[in-house]
Amino acid sequence: MRRTKALNRPVMLTLVALAAMVALVVSGAYSTMPSDATTGSAGFRACPLQCEVDRELYLKDPPFRGHDVVELQQRLKQLNIYKGKIDGIFGRSTAQSVKKFQAQAGLRPDGVVRGETWDKLGEGIHVPASQATVPRPPGKIKLLVNVDELTLTVYSGDKPYKTYPIAIGQWTTPTQLGEFTIIDKGYNPGGPFGTRWLGLNVPWGSYGIHGTNRPWSIGTAASQGCIRMFNEHVEEIFDWVSIGTKVIITGQYLEEDLVTGVERELKPGDTGKDIRYVQYRLRQAGFDPGPVDGWFGPAMQSAVRQLQDFYGLPATGKVGSNELYVLGLR
């Protein structure tokens, strides 16, 4: 009898992942999206790997730990239910507080924190008033995110049109600074991503602007690096922006990061935060590297060659110790 060749582990994992995706589509876990809510090749990324923590929380040994537990404890304390320390540990006191809240909210008081519990916890949060119908901004739109002021401002041309409060990344998982573009749009991703998702072309990870089921976090540093907005607000800008809309994320800590310097030689095609530092310094020095997006592309290579010509360095188009020295990065 002919033996069937065993599938290797990578192939099996791929098949499992494909089966899970099919199951999600068949079950309707992904909501129907408007025609402009995808990007073709980039696709709909409802659950970026690095952007938010989305897990069930319940009492176990050892206990769950993390910032999602911190956010849970903060909200329960705001509701005058949790009396313990905000320590990010899902212990017995936290579990009892969850059960008490669930009973008050009409949920099954099992002490397990799932999507419906997060949704109920978010009820009653004040959302800054927004006009019922805000006209689309005239002219070309861009978004400016200021991580120091915790705001996102929609620009119409060169003029600010409307500003919204946001939440940004924690200090351990900071929001990435730079100049990016929107590469995909997600409609009703749900869970910690809220009702809308706007994906950014950050080269070293999956980051974006999205809604939230934890609206009490707006105005704080709470995320895994993404930019959170009230659902009502991200729904408003969702219809204004399109694939290719420019998003500038600025803040003081880019300057602070620059003191760490760059430790490697950089060449066309490279990506990383150190690329962003070089792009930033090139721009300060009067050379145009294109967007400060962390990708060593043709525009950056051209700027490097111009720098090398100006300082009499070999025109390699690469960034080595000499180039880093004149840029103040070594």
Buried (B, 14 or more C-beta within 10 A) or exposed (E): EEEEEEEEEEEEEEEEEEEEEEEEEEEEBBBEBEEEBBBEEBEBBBBBEEBBBBEEBBBEEEBBEBBBBBBBBBBBBEBEBBEBEBEBBBBEBBBBBBBBBBEEBEBEBEBBBBEEBBBBBBEEBEEEEBEEEBEEBEEEBBBBBBBEEBBBBBBBEEEEBBBBBBBBBBEEBBBBBBBBBBBBBBBBBBBBBBBBBBBBBBBBBBBBBBBBBBBBBBBBBBBBBBBBBBBBBBBBBBEBBEBEBBBBBBBEEBEEBBEEEBEEEBBBEBBBBBBBBBBBBBBEBEBEBBBBBBBBBEBBBBBBBBBBEEEEBEEBBBBBEBBBEBBEBE
